[in-house]
């Protein structure tokens, strides 16, 4: 049995979140984000419904024992838009599995590299990155 994917339409925007409704269910878009600390020359890859707010939480040490609490200068470098959390987790895991600053920098700085990455994700996981 094959599933048909359709893009839901936004209902309202509240606190920076866009709420979608599809077939009676609430649908939250999810994002994979990459932040960077210049002080420590470290990248962090995460997923969230609100990457800007989540970046502020990283900066302020909102989660005291988080792996990012050592730095306060996190800067949002890249946001990838996905349909749902499960897709975001797949993409996040894929990026983390590369274990490479060069790979992450290319995603951020090289648009053709990013386009190729999106094609690879589509072929490997059947996930569209918008």
C-alpha angles and dihedrals in degrees: 000000000000125000123224114219119210128179111243121224123245116255102187143337118233129170090348092306122118113215119207128193123205126169093341095309128106112242124198121196112227131211136205110215136189120208128185135207111206091190092060098023089232133141126208125197119203144152129234145148088238114031095178092055091043091052089055089052089053091050095050097042091242089166102049098202096039119130089244098052093098093073131055100185100073112156124195108240107167139012123194117196117220135175099241146352096269091056091046091052091052092052093043091051092048093053092046091049089062089067091197133126088197090057092048093047090051091052089052101040107027116066094190090051089051090050091051090048090053090051091050091051091049092051096041101041105012087239123141118215111203 
